[in-house]
Amino acid sequence: MRHVALAIAVAMTTTLAITMPATAGTYSYGQRQSCVLKTVKTYGAYGRVVIRKVRICK
């Protein structure tokens, strides 16, 4: 009986682990985010160039 319960728990855990990342990027209305990666150039405290990549999502 314990082995059956353990097998069911493992099966449910793997099922949830596979399906959850697939639904993480959607809104509640069924629309996906559209993201763009933008490179931003700024200057540090000592005048050095710092290049960052910023994700802009709509």
N, C-alpha and C positions, 0 to 999 in steps of 0.2 A: 504494500500500500504506500509506503514511503517513497519507493522508487517511482511509482506512477505520479505522485504529487510533485516530486522533484522534476520529472520529465516534463510535466505540464508547465511548471514554473519556468523552466529553461526555455521551452518553446514560446511562451508568451513574452519573455524578456527579449529573445532574439527577434520576434515579430515586431515588437514595439521599437527596438533599436534600429531596425531597417526602415520602418515607415515614418518615424518622426522627422529625420532630416529632410525627407522629401516634401513635407508640408511646412517646414520652418520658413521658407522664403516667400510665402504667399500672404496676402492680406485676408481679412475675414470676408471680403466681398468677392474673392476668387480672382483678384488681379495680382500679377507678380510685379515686384519692384523692378524698375529699370535703372541700373546703376552705371555711372561713368567714372573711370579712374582719371583724375586730373593731377598733373604735376605742378606743384607750387614752389616757387623759388623765393626764399627769404634769407635774411642775413642774421647771423648769430650775434652774441654779445661782443665778440672781438672782431667783427666785420667779415667773418668767413661765410661763404655761401652754403646754405642748408637747403637741400632739395627734399621735399616731402611729397609723397603720393597720397592724395586725399580722395576718398570715395564719396561721390555725390549721388544720392538716390532720390528718385521722384516717385 
